[in-house]
Amino acid sequence: MQLHKAVIPKALIPKTMIAETAMVKRTSFEGDGCPVARSLDVFGDWWTLLLIREASLGRRRFGEFQKSLGLARNILTTRLRALVDQGILKTAPASDGSAYQEYVLTAKGRGIFPILVALRQWSEEFDDCPEEIATILVDREKGKPVRKLELRSQDGRLLTGADTALKPRVNRKRVSA
């Protein structure tokens, strides 16, 4: 038996509900002067960050990613392809010699690890139910919890947001439209 989606005429849906459920076209930040915006172009959706997290935990095969995240095959395929295109992951022959391919983090991909740690530590500190967080990040060698990330000046002083400022980059290359 085949199920069909119910189609509700737009006229019967409250305008506020249409606004809330409308798909928003994603804006590209490629070429933006802000490095935060530019990085969001690469890994700014949750599935991408979760895939990078899983790769950091040692997942390498399509089936492993799918099993751990429960992601639909088509979405997983699209996200993995985008991560390869962005140079975050690379494909390699399966380490067991089988015909499968594996996805391996590149240096660029491994560079995202501190971002994942920062997100994790933020959640551990500010989540409404931190007791529900299932794991802690530990030093593999010592088994002790990892210290909170800190932002330090070049001379070693601990910095907060109030201690920093943005300055124009000297000799910045201009992008022509």
Residue frames as a rotation matrix with the C-alpha (Angstrom) as fourth column:
MET 1
0.583 0.812 0.000 0.00
0.812 -0.583 0.000 0.00
0.000 0.000 -1.000 0.00
GLN 2
-0.447 -0.740 0.502 1.35
0.747 -0.618 -0.246 3.38
0.492 0.265 0.829 -0.97
LEU 3
0.175 0.451 -0.875 0.90
0.841 -0.531 -0.105 6.37
-0.512 -0.718 -0.472 1.33
HIS 4
0.015 -0.109 0.994 0.43
0.740 -0.667 -0.084 9.86
0.672 0.737 0.071 -0.05
LYS 5
-0.850 -0.320 -0.420 1.25
0.515 -0.676 -0.527 13.18
-0.115 -0.664 0.739 1.53
ALA 6
0.293 0.943 -0.158 -1.72
0.897 -0.329 -0.296 15.33
-0.331 -0.055 -0.942 2.36
VAL 7
-0.696 -0.448 0.561 -1.69
0.634 -0.750 0.188 18.54
0.336 0.487 0.806 0.39
ILE 8
0.090 0.680 -0.727 -3.21
0.842 -0.443 -0.309 21.48
-0.532 -0.584 -0.613 2.23
PRO 9
0.369 0.084 0.926 -4.09
0.738 -0.632 -0.237 24.51
0.565 0.771 -0.295 0.13
LYS 10
-0.671 -0.742 0.007 -2.03
0.611 -0.558 -0.561 27.55
0.420 -0.372 0.828 1.15
ALA 11
-0.336 0.621 0.708 -5.22
-0.288 -0.784 0.551 29.54
0.897 -0.019 0.442 1.65
LEU 12
0.692 0.666 -0.279 -6.10
0.005 0.382 0.924 27.29
0.722 -0.641 0.261 4.62
ILE 13
0.137 -0.734 -0.665 -2.75
0.940 0.309 -0.147 27.66
0.314 -0.605 0.732 6.36
PRO 14
0.864 0.158 -0.479 -2.26
0.366 -0.849 0.381 30.66
-0.346 -0.504 -0.791 8.68
LYS 15
0.794 -0.555 0.248 0.26
-0.077 -0.497 -0.864 33.13
0.603 0.667 -0.437 7.25
THR 16
0.418 -0.667 0.616 2.38
-0.906 -0.257 0.337 32.96
-0.066 -0.699 -0.712 10.39
MET 17
0.512 -0.191 0.837 2.73
-0.099 0.955 0.278 29.19
-0.853 -0.225 0.471 9.93
ILE 18
0.903 -0.198 0.381 3.78
0.416 0.189 -0.889 29.61
0.104 0.962 0.253 6.28
ALA 19
0.631 -0.694 0.346 6.48
-0.566 -0.717 -0.407 32.07
0.531 0.060 -0.846 7.30
GLU 20
0.349 -0.494 0.796 7.79
-0.811 0.266 0.521 29.67
-0.469 -0.828 -0.308 9.95
THR 21
0.403 -0.115 0.908 7.94
0.112 0.991 0.075 26.65
-0.908 0.072 0.412 7.65
ALA 22
0.979 -0.039 -0.200 9.12
-0.203 -0.237 -0.950 28.25
-0.011 0.971 -0.240 4.42
MET 23
0.491 -0.860 0.139 12.48
0.842 0.509 0.178 27.02
-0.224 0.029 0.974 3.18
VAL 24
0.771 -0.333 -0.543 15.09
-0.260 -0.943 0.208 29.74
-0.582 -0.019 -0.813 3.32
LYS 25
0.839 -0.539 0.073 17.57
0.262 0.284 -0.922 29.80
0.476 0.793 0.380 0.48
ARG 26
0.561 -0.707 -0.430 21.06
0.651 0.056 0.757 29.56
-0.511 -0.705 0.492 1.93
THR 27
0.948 -0.306 -0.088 23.31
-0.312 -0.839 -0.446 32.52
0.063 0.450 -0.891 1.27
SER 28
0.524 -0.843 -0.117 26.92
0.764 0.527 -0.373 31.87
0.376 0.106 0.920 0.34
PHE 29
0.912 -0.294 -0.286 29.54
-0.040 -0.758 0.651 33.70
-0.408 -0.582 -0.703 2.36
GLU 30
0.278 -0.837 0.471 32.35
0.925 0.365 0.102 32.83
-0.258 0.407 0.876 -0.04
GLY 31
-0.228 -0.477 0.849 34.48
0.699 -0.687 -0.199 35.91
0.678 0.548 0.490 -0.44
ASP 32
0.835 0.524 0.166 33.03
0.234 -0.611 0.756 37.59
0.497 -0.593 -0.633 2.66
GLY 33
0.067 -0.857 0.510 35.58
-0.374 -0.496 -0.784 39.59
0.925 -0.138 -0.354 4.65
CYS 34
0.243 0.101 0.965 34.58
-0.970 0.036 0.240 37.89
-0.010 -0.994 0.106 7.93
PRO 35
-0.675 -0.585 -0.450 36.39
-0.600 0.790 -0.127 34.60
0.430 0.185 -0.884 8.65
VAL 36
-0.676 0.528 0.515 33.48
-0.226 0.517 -0.826 33.38
-0.702 -0.674 -0.230 10.82
ALA 37
0.379 0.846 -0.374 31.04
-0.627 -0.062 -0.777 33.79
-0.680 0.529 0.507 7.91
ARG 38
0.039 -0.447 -0.894 33.51
-0.947 0.269 -0.176 32.14
0.319 0.853 -0.413 5.51
SER 39
-0.908 -0.394 0.143 33.91
-0.419 0.842 -0.341 29.12
0.013 -0.370 -0.929 7.79
LEU 40
-0.253 0.900 0.356 30.13
-0.324 0.268 -0.907 28.74
-0.912 -0.345 0.224 8.03
ASP 41
0.328 0.283 -0.901 30.12
-0.940 0.007 -0.340 28.33
-0.090 0.959 0.269 4.25
VAL 42
-0.480 -0.621 -0.620 32.25
-0.648 0.727 -0.228 25.20
0.592 0.292 -0.751 4.75
PHE 43
-0.726 0.132 -0.675 30.70
0.394 0.884 -0.251 23.57
0.563 -0.448 -0.694 7.84
GLY 44
-0.880 0.325 0.346 27.76
-0.453 -0.791 -0.411 25.71
0.140 -0.518 0.844 8.86
ASP 45
0.202 0.970 -0.134 25.04
-0.747 0.242 0.619 23.06
0.633 -0.025 0.774 9.04
TRP 46
0.294 -0.088 0.952 24.64
-0.894 0.326 0.306 20.56
-0.338 -0.941 0.017 11.85
TRP 47
0.973 0.062 0.222 24.97
0.001 0.962 -0.274 17.41
-0.230 0.267 0.936 9.72
THR 48
0.580 -0.814 0.028 28.34
-0.042 -0.064 -0.997 18.55
0.814 0.577 -0.071 8.42
LEU 49
-0.048 -0.601 0.798 29.69
-0.896 -0.327 -0.300 19.22
0.441 -0.729 -0.523 11.91
LEU 50
0.518 0.292 0.804 28.33
-0.682 0.708 0.182 15.90
-0.516 -0.643 0.566 13.14
LEU 51
0.969 -0.236 -0.069 30.00
0.121 0.703 -0.700 14.09
0.214 0.671 0.710 10.23
ILE 52
0.187 -0.944 0.271 33.30
-0.371 -0.324 -0.870 15.78
0.910 0.063 -0.411 11.09
ARG 53
0.111 -0.077 0.991 32.79
-0.992 0.057 0.116 14.79
-0.065 -0.995 -0.070 14.73
GLU 54
0.864 0.282 0.416 32.19
-0.280 0.958 -0.068 11.16
-0.418 -0.058 0.907 13.71
ALA 55
0.734 -0.672 -0.097 35.28
0.118 0.267 -0.957 11.18
0.669 0.691 0.275 11.46
SER 56
0.006 -0.724 0.690 37.28
-0.755 -0.456 -0.472 12.59
0.656 -0.518 -0.549 14.40
LEU 57
0.292 0.202 0.935 36.04
-0.857 0.489 0.162 9.64
-0.424 -0.849 0.316 16.48
GLY 58
-0.611 -0.693 0.383 37.38
-0.432 0.697 0.573 7.21
-0.664 0.185 -0.725 13.88
ARG 59
0.405 0.766 0.499 34.37
0.195 0.461 -0.866 6.53
-0.893 0.448 0.037 11.66
ARG 60
-0.583 -0.725 -0.365 35.57
-0.273 -0.248 0.929 6.03
-0.765 0.642 -0.053 8.10
ARG 61
-0.925 0.218 0.311 32.93
0.379 0.554 0.741 4.22
-0.010 0.803 -0.596 6.07
PHE 62
-0.642 0.746 0.179 29.62
-0.415 -0.534 0.737 5.36
0.645 0.399 0.652 4.65
GLY 63
0.126 0.733 -0.668 27.74
0.233 0.633 0.738 2.68
0.964 -0.248 -0.091 6.61
GLU 64
-0.401 -0.340 -0.851 29.42
0.895 0.052 -0.442 3.70
0.194 -0.939 0.283 9.86
PHE 65
-0.996 0.074 0.045 28.38
-0.079 -0.991 -0.108 7.33
0.037 -0.111 0.993 9.38
GLN 66
-0.363 0.926 -0.101 24.86
-0.416 -0.064 0.907 6.28
0.834 0.371 0.409 8.47
LYS 67
0.056 0.363 -0.930 24.50
0.598 0.734 0.322 3.93
0.800 -0.574 -0.175 11.43
SER 68
-0.587 -0.372 -0.719 25.84
0.810 -0.272 -0.520 6.42
-0.002 -0.887 0.461 13.99
LEU 69
-0.954 0.165 -0.251 23.85
-0.141 -0.984 -0.111 9.42
-0.265 -0.070 0.962 12.74
GLY 70
-0.268 0.900 0.344 20.74
0.601 0.435 -0.670 7.81
-0.753 0.027 -0.658 11.26
LEU 71
-0.292 0.045 -0.955 21.07
-0.473 -0.875 0.104 10.08
-0.831 0.483 0.277 8.26
ALA 72
0.769 0.601 0.217 19.23
-0.057 0.403 -0.913 9.34
-0.636 0.690 0.345 4.99
ARG 73
0.168 -0.753 0.637 21.54
0.778 0.497 0.383 7.95
-0.605 0.431 0.669 2.29
ASN 74
0.401 0.020 0.916 20.93
0.803 -0.489 -0.341 10.82
0.441 0.872 -0.213 -0.13
ILE 75
0.949 -0.067 0.307 21.68
-0.189 -0.901 0.390 13.50
0.251 -0.428 -0.868 2.48
LEU 76
0.606 -0.766 0.216 24.74
0.046 0.305 0.951 11.61
-0.794 -0.567 0.219 3.71
THR 77
0.224 -0.499 0.837 26.02
0.943 0.329 -0.057 11.21
-0.247 0.802 0.544 0.14
THR 78
0.649 0.094 0.755 25.58
0.431 -0.863 -0.264 14.94
0.627 0.497 -0.601 -0.52
ARG 79
0.933 -0.286 0.216 27.29
-0.350 -0.593 0.726 16.00
-0.080 -0.753 -0.653 2.72
LEU 80
0.448 -0.814 0.369 30.23
0.352 0.540 0.765 13.59
-0.822 -0.213 0.529 2.30
ARG 81
0.290 -0.306 0.907 30.74
0.949 -0.031 -0.314 14.72
0.124 0.952 0.281 -1.30
ALA 82
0.822 0.055 0.567 30.71
0.067 -0.998 0.000 18.38
0.565 0.037 -0.824 -0.18
LEU 83
0.821 -0.549 0.157 33.28
-0.268 -0.128 0.955 17.65
-0.505 -0.826 -0.252 2.56
VAL 84
0.218 -0.741 0.635 35.54
0.769 0.531 0.356 15.95
-0.601 0.410 0.685 0.01
ASP 85
0.431 0.011 0.902 35.07
0.768 -0.529 -0.361 18.88
0.474 0.849 -0.236 -2.42
GLN 86
0.912 -0.040 0.408 35.95
-0.212 -0.897 0.388 21.33
0.350 -0.440 -0.827 0.37
GLY 87
0.013 -0.980 -0.200 39.12
-0.209 0.193 -0.959 19.37
0.978 0.054 -0.203 1.24
ILE 88
0.163 0.127 0.978 37.87
-0.981 -0.085 0.175 18.47
0.105 -0.988 0.111 4.75
LEU 89
0.423 0.000 0.906 37.76
-0.236 0.965 0.111 14.74
-0.875 -0.261 0.408 3.94
LYS 90
-0.286 -0.413 -0.865 39.51
-0.958 0.114 0.262 12.67
-0.009 0.904 -0.428 1.31
THR 91
0.849 0.525 0.062 38.60
-0.520 0.850 -0.083 9.26
-0.096 0.038 0.995 0.00
ALA 92
-0.337 -0.941 0.012 41.02
-0.937 0.337 0.089 6.39
-0.088 0.018 -0.996 0.36
PRO 93
-0.122 0.254 -0.959 40.92
-0.344 0.896 0.281 2.68
0.931 0.364 -0.021 -0.41
ALA 94
0.831 0.512 0.219 39.54
-0.394 0.263 0.881 0.65
0.393 -0.818 0.420 2.49
SER 95
0.031 -0.879 0.476 42.21
-0.996 -0.065 -0.054 -0.17
0.078 -0.472 -0.878 5.06
ASP 96
0.120 0.059 0.991 41.10
-0.441 0.897 0.000 -3.83
-0.889 -0.437 0.133 5.11
GLY 97
-0.832 -0.555 0.003 41.76
-0.213 0.323 0.922 -4.25
-0.513 0.766 -0.386 1.37
SER 98
-0.145 0.857 0.494 38.07
0.687 0.446 -0.573 -4.60
-0.712 0.257 -0.654 0.47
ALA 99
-0.397 0.048 0.917 36.49
0.870 -0.297 0.393 -2.83
0.291 0.954 0.076 -2.48
TYR 100
0.660 0.707 -0.254 35.00
0.751 -0.610 0.251 -0.13
0.022 -0.356 -0.934 -0.27
GLN 101
-0.186 -0.679 0.711 36.32
0.349 -0.722 -0.598 3.38
0.919 0.137 0.371 0.05
GLU 102
0.110 0.136 -0.985 36.86
0.991 -0.088 0.098 5.21
-0.074 -0.987 -0.145 3.31
TYR 103
0.626 0.113 0.771 36.57
0.205 -0.978 -0.024 8.86
0.752 0.173 -0.636 4.24
VAL 104
0.088 -0.728 -0.680 39.61
0.993 0.121 -0.002 10.22
0.084 -0.675 0.733 6.05
LEU 105
0.882 0.176 -0.438 40.06
0.282 -0.941 0.189 13.66
-0.379 -0.290 -0.879 7.62
THR 106
0.347 -0.779 0.522 42.65
0.589 -0.251 -0.768 15.85
0.729 0.574 0.372 5.91
ALA 107
-0.666 -0.615 -0.422 44.84
0.733 -0.432 -0.526 18.33
0.141 -0.659 0.739 7.79
LYS 108
-0.760 0.471 0.448 42.15
-0.325 -0.872 0.366 20.93
0.563 0.133 0.816 7.04
GLY 109
0.253 0.902 -0.349 39.53
-0.116 0.387 0.915 18.60
0.960 -0.191 0.202 8.53
ARG 110
0.066 -0.314 -0.947 41.61
0.887 0.453 -0.089 17.81
0.457 -0.834 0.309 11.61
GLY 111
-0.870 -0.415 0.268 41.94
0.300 -0.875 -0.381 21.58
0.392 -0.251 0.885 12.10
ILE 112
-0.117 0.918 0.380 38.21
-0.367 -0.395 0.842 21.67
0.923 -0.041 0.383 12.96
PHE 113
-0.068 0.080 -0.995 38.75
0.663 0.749 0.015 19.57
0.746 -0.658 -0.103 16.11
PRO 114
-0.884 -0.264 -0.387 39.35
0.468 -0.517 -0.717 22.58
-0.011 -0.814 0.580 18.41
ILE 115
-0.676 0.723 0.141 36.07
-0.613 -0.659 0.436 24.06
0.408 0.208 0.889 17.13
LEU 116
0.099 0.698 -0.710 34.25
-0.011 0.714 0.700 20.86
0.995 -0.062 0.079 18.06
VAL 117
-0.409 -0.324 -0.853 35.88
0.823 0.273 -0.498 20.95
0.395 -0.906 0.155 21.50
ALA 118
-0.997 0.050 0.064 34.84
-0.069 -0.933 -0.353 24.60
0.042 -0.356 0.934 21.96
LEU 119
-0.275 0.957 -0.089 31.23
-0.616 -0.105 0.781 23.76
0.738 0.269 0.618 21.02
ARG 120
0.068 0.236 -0.969 31.27
0.431 0.869 0.242 20.77
0.900 -0.434 -0.042 23.36
GLN 121
-0.685 -0.418 -0.597 32.66
0.707 -0.183 -0.683 22.79
0.177 -0.890 0.421 26.27
TRP 122
-0.841 0.474 0.263 30.16
-0.458 -0.880 0.123 25.58
0.289 -0.017 0.957 25.68
SER 123
0.057 0.912 -0.406 27.33
-0.371 0.397 0.840 23.03
0.927 0.103 0.361 25.82
GLU 124
-0.140 -0.179 -0.974 28.74
0.708 0.669 -0.225 21.40
0.692 -0.721 0.033 28.95
GLU 125
-0.917 -0.293 -0.272 28.77
0.399 -0.646 -0.651 24.81
0.015 -0.705 0.709 30.64
PHE 126
-0.822 0.549 -0.155 25.49
-0.528 -0.835 -0.156 26.31
-0.215 -0.046 0.976 29.43
ASP 127
-0.627 0.620 -0.471 23.18
-0.008 0.600 0.800 23.40
0.779 0.505 -0.371 28.53
ASP 128
0.014 0.742 0.670 19.93
-0.852 -0.342 0.397 23.37
0.523 -0.577 0.627 30.51
CYS 129
0.891 0.286 0.351 20.43
-0.427 0.789 0.441 19.69
-0.151 -0.543 0.826 31.39
PRO 130
0.106 -0.943 -0.314 24.21
-0.941 0.008 -0.338 19.04
0.322 0.331 -0.887 31.45
GLU 131
-0.277 -0.183 0.943 23.64
-0.664 0.746 -0.050 15.81
-0.694 -0.641 -0.328 33.38
GLU 132
0.728 0.604 0.326 22.13
-0.146 0.600 -0.786 14.35
-0.670 0.525 0.525 30.19
ILE 133
0.447 -0.656 -0.608 25.43
-0.867 -0.152 -0.474 14.73
0.218 0.740 -0.636 28.31
ALA 134
0.980 0.175 -0.095 26.58
-0.161 0.977 0.138 11.13
0.117 -0.120 0.986 27.88
THR 135
0.502 -0.862 -0.075 30.35
0.797 0.494 -0.348 11.54
0.337 0.115 0.935 27.63
ILE 136
0.807 -0.404 -0.431 33.28
-0.121 -0.827 0.549 13.63
-0.578 -0.391 -0.716 28.80
LEU 137
0.788 -0.612 -0.073 36.35
-0.090 0.002 -0.996 14.48
0.609 0.791 -0.054 26.77
VAL 138
0.837 -0.526 0.150 39.49
-0.081 0.153 0.985 13.03
-0.541 -0.837 0.086 28.32
ASP 139
0.103 -0.921 -0.375 43.20
-0.992 -0.125 0.035 12.90
-0.079 0.368 -0.926 27.60
ARG 140
0.711 0.242 -0.660 43.62
-0.440 0.885 -0.151 9.45
0.548 0.398 0.736 26.02
GLU 141
-0.159 -0.900 -0.407 46.99
-0.045 0.418 -0.907 8.84
0.986 -0.126 -0.106 27.71
LYS 142
-0.921 -0.288 0.263 46.10
-0.223 -0.165 -0.961 9.94
0.320 -0.943 0.088 31.25
GLY 143
-0.428 0.841 -0.332 42.32
0.734 0.537 0.415 9.38
0.528 -0.066 -0.847 31.24
LYS 144
-0.505 0.191 -0.842 41.80
0.612 -0.608 -0.505 12.79
-0.609 -0.770 0.191 32.86
PRO 145
0.599 0.786 0.154 39.26
0.700 -0.421 -0.576 15.39
-0.389 0.453 -0.803 31.64
VAL 146
-0.226 -0.612 0.758 40.58
0.884 -0.456 -0.105 17.93
0.410 0.646 0.644 29.14
ARG 147
-0.519 -0.017 -0.855 41.00
0.545 -0.777 -0.315 21.48
-0.658 -0.629 0.413 30.45
LYS 148
0.613 0.786 -0.084 38.73
0.512 -0.476 -0.715 24.20
-0.602 0.395 -0.694 29.14
LEU 149
0.065 -0.552 0.831 40.04
0.942 -0.240 -0.234 25.92
0.328 0.799 0.504 26.03
GLU 150
0.383 -0.028 -0.923 41.50
0.521 -0.819 0.240 29.35
-0.763 -0.573 -0.299 26.70
LEU 151
0.714 -0.181 0.676 42.26
0.529 -0.492 -0.691 32.30
0.458 0.851 -0.256 24.49
ARG 152
0.424 -0.671 -0.609 45.67
0.635 -0.259 0.728 33.73
-0.646 -0.695 0.316 25.25
SER 153
0.882 -0.242 -0.404 47.60
-0.401 -0.835 -0.377 36.74
-0.246 0.495 -0.834 24.02
GLN 154
0.626 -0.723 -0.292 50.99
-0.029 0.353 -0.935 36.30
0.779 0.594 0.200 22.38
ASP 155
-0.356 -0.791 0.497 52.60
-0.591 -0.222 -0.776 37.07
0.724 -0.570 -0.388 25.75
GLY 156
-0.752 0.004 -0.659 50.46
0.285 0.904 -0.320 34.43
0.594 -0.428 -0.681 27.51
ARG 157
-0.856 0.490 0.165 47.78
-0.426 -0.489 -0.761 36.59
-0.292 -0.722 0.627 29.19
LEU 158
-0.575 0.768 0.284 44.29
0.750 0.633 -0.193 35.04
-0.328 0.102 -0.939 29.41
LEU 159
-0.970 0.224 -0.098 41.90
-0.244 -0.869 0.431 37.04
0.011 0.442 0.897 27.19
THR 160
-0.243 0.959 0.146 38.13
0.520 0.256 -0.815 37.55
-0.819 -0.122 -0.561 27.15
GLY 161
0.171 0.408 0.897 36.03
0.980 -0.169 -0.109 39.05
0.107 0.897 -0.428 24.38
ALA 162
0.957 0.227 -0.182 36.38
0.263 -0.940 0.215 42.46
-0.122 -0.254 -0.960 26.05
ASP 163
0.306 -0.931 -0.200 40.18
-0.033 -0.221 0.975 42.17
-0.951 -0.292 -0.099 25.75
THR 164
-0.451 -0.451 0.770 40.11
0.696 0.362 0.620 41.75
-0.559 0.816 0.150 21.97
ALA 165
0.227 0.488 -0.843 39.37
-0.327 -0.777 -0.538 43.97
-0.917 0.398 -0.017 18.96
LEU 166
0.455 -0.050 0.889 39.25
0.782 0.499 -0.372 43.60
-0.425 0.865 0.266 15.19
LYS 167
0.027 -0.509 -0.860 41.74
-0.273 -0.832 0.484 45.54
-0.962 0.222 -0.161 13.07
PRO 168
0.861 0.216 -0.461 41.96
-0.487 0.089 -0.869 45.72
-0.147 0.972 0.182 9.29
ARG 169
0.549 -0.680 0.486 44.41
0.546 0.732 0.407 43.21
-0.633 0.042 0.773 7.87
VAL 170
0.139 -0.615 -0.776 47.44
-0.536 -0.706 0.463 44.84
-0.833 0.352 -0.428 6.29
ASN 171
-0.691 -0.464 -0.555 47.91
-0.689 0.192 0.699 44.03
-0.217 0.865 -0.452 2.58
ARG 172
-0.168 0.721 0.672 44.54
0.016 0.684 -0.730 42.28
-0.986 -0.112 -0.127 2.35
LYS 173
-0.958 -0.097 0.269 43.86
0.253 0.156 0.955 41.01
-0.135 0.983 -0.125 -1.15
ARG 174
-0.382 0.862 -0.333 40.79
-0.637 -0.507 -0.580 42.64
-0.669 -0.009 0.743 -2.64
VAL 175
-0.563 0.321 0.762 38.25
0.567 0.820 0.073 40.38
-0.602 0.473 -0.644 -4.33
SER 176
-0.849 0.271 -0.453 36.81
-0.480 -0.752 0.451 41.90
-0.218 0.601 0.769 -7.49
ALA 177
-0.135 0.915 0.379 33.14
-0.239 0.341 -0.909 41.33
-0.962 -0.213 0.173 -8.23
